[in-house]
Amino acid sequence: MSLMAAVLVALTALRVNALRSFLAILGVIFGVAAVITTVSLAQGARDAVETRIASLGASTLNITAGSRARGGRPGGAGSGTPFSDADINALRTDLDFITAASGLVQSNVTAVVDGANWPTQMIGSNAEYTEVRDWTLAEGRMFNEGETQRASRLVVIGQTTARALFPSGGALGATIRVDSQPFEIIGVLGDLGAGAFGQDQNDILLAPVTTVRSRVTGFSRAGVRDPVQQVWVKIAPGVNMETATLELEDYLRVRRNVAPGGQDNFSIRNFADLIRAFNETQRVLGLLLASAGLITLLVGGIGIMNVMLVSVTERTREIGLRLAVGARRRDIRNQFLIESVVLCSAGGVIGLGVGVLVASAIESFGPALGLTGLAVSVDPSIALIAIGSAASIGILFGFYPAMRASRLDPIEALRHE
């Protein structure tokens, strides 16, 4: 019997017992649907988080002061001796693998325009901050280093802030008041998306660090001139991030008088490491999801085997007749194997459709259920693997019924009632 003829016979047998065939593949449908739903949502979440992490910059390092003991108790991160403008200038001058550097101070403020007010975050930085963060401007320009040194009252605003304060447009060139201080808007940032922890990066005001420090936050530390809360640096293309981090650590230990073998009084965050750690976590989660899906498919496969055994019993006379008229045992075996594979493959295709529909429904109704940030991303390779796994289950669990059918004695089979 040819392969095509065997497939046609299998389809006919399955169509005759359509309800039983459908009930048999329910386990496969649920298994594949569960895998597609979870993997699609997990992939969508992974893409979203990777975008957020990438927005921090894979070639960017963030430096903060360490903790300081107070009354015998350690303070929180950043409570130690802060960095200063002098440290930032030294980093630019002394380390050739740093292409841009910026200090940062920040404060929660309320921006006011013509009676309308908007609570937002104000960030004070150097002129190179947008270069360090790979941020672009949709309109206008960034303040320069000369304006930073003069503590000019200039501000670049994010798109969320611009829409809130200027719903009709026209933000560029307008004046806003922050803590009773007038600021001229000289630029509007491009879309920055969400931060690594889901915060809206577009809801900010960006001004010279000197201006924010002296006119808004009043940030100061005894014994430190021109302090900053954080330092951001950008590493030159082609430089290994681990090597750059180690060299930067050695440089800062000397500059901040850390004794040999002593505890560092600063902390460096490498966002490339964060990306690698996240990818590793996603790999482990992917393996767990695949294992759960495999278990579900195995349960479905047991149901397929039971149904195929029942089918062999019901069609014993048919099998005996075919053997009596010259059918080879391998033809009988292949026929039942093909029926099992067709059955499971159909379940895989249906499960794929159900999984995509369920994932899409969760994405659509997620905000109403309080599940924000969900997105569906169906990887074609995962879909093919799911259907291929379903077909493999058909072979694995259909083999025993098929062999049992092919080994029937023709005479005993013809006598079967």
C-alpha positions, 0 to 999 in steps of 0.5 A: 500500500502506498503512503498516499493510499494509507493516508486516505484510508486513515482519514476515512477511518478517523472521519467515520469515528469523528467524535471519538477522534476529536475526544482522543486529541483533546489532550494533544490540543490542550497540551499544544495550546498551553505551550503556545500560549505560555511561550508566546506570552513569555516571548512577548514579555521577554521582547518588552523587557529586553527593549527596556533593558536595551534602552539603558544602553548595553555599553553604559555603566552607572556608578553610585556611591557606596553606603556609609555607617551611621551610629554603627549601622550601615546606611543605604546604597548611595549614602556614602561620599558622593561623586562630584563634577571633578570626578566626572572631568577626571573620568573623561580625561584619564580613561580613554575608553570612556567616550562620554560621561555625565553626573546626575541629580534628580528630584520630584517637582511640579511643572506649571504652565498657565495654571496647569500643573503636572507632577514629574521628575526633574533630572539635572545632568551634563550636556553629554547625558543624552549621548550616554543614554543614546537618547534622541531629540524630536525637536529643538536641541540639548543644552551645551556644556557652557550653559551647564557651567552658567547654570542656565535655566533651560530645560528639555522635556519628555513627550509625556510631560509635553502632552500633559502641559501642552496638549495642543502642541507648541512646547518648544520655546515656551516657558514653564515654572518649576519651584517658582523658577522659570525655565525655557524649553529648548528641546523635546526628547524623542520617544524613550519608551518604558524603563527597565522597571516599567516606569515612563521615561518620557515623563521627565524634565532634563536640565543642567546639573548645576541649575537643578543642584543650585535652584531646585534640589539644593543637593549638597554634602559636607566636604564635597564640592559640586556633588552628584547622586550618580555618574553615567559613562559610555564605553567606546565601541569595541571595548570589552565591557568586563575589561572596561569595568575592571579598569574603571574599578581600579581607577576609582579605588585609587581616586577614592582612597580605597585601601588595598583589600578594603571594601569599595565605597562605590558601586558599578552597574553593568547593564550588559551583565543585566541583559545576560542574566535576564537571557539566562533566566529566560532560558531556564524559564523556557526549559520549564515551560517546555517540560510542562508542555511535554508532560501535557503532551505525554498525557495526551499521548496516553489517551491516543494509545487507548483510543488506538487500542480500542480501534484495533479491537473494533476493526479486528475482522477488517484487519483479518480480512486484509491479511487474508487477501494478501496485505502485508503485516507492515501495511497494517502496521503503517496504516495504524501508525499513520492514523495515529500521526494524522490524529496527533498532527490534527490536534497539534494544528488545532492546538496551535490555533487555540493557543494563539487565540487565547494568548491574543485574548489575554493580551487584549483583555489584560489591561482590564484585568490589571495585567499591563504590559502583556504582548504576544510574540509567536515564534514560527519555529516554536509553532513548527516544533509544537506540531512536530512534537505532536506528530512524534507523540503520535508515532511514540504512542501509536507504535504499540497498537500498530504492532499489535494490529499487525501481529494478529492471526488472520484466522482468529481475526476473521472469527472475531465477533 
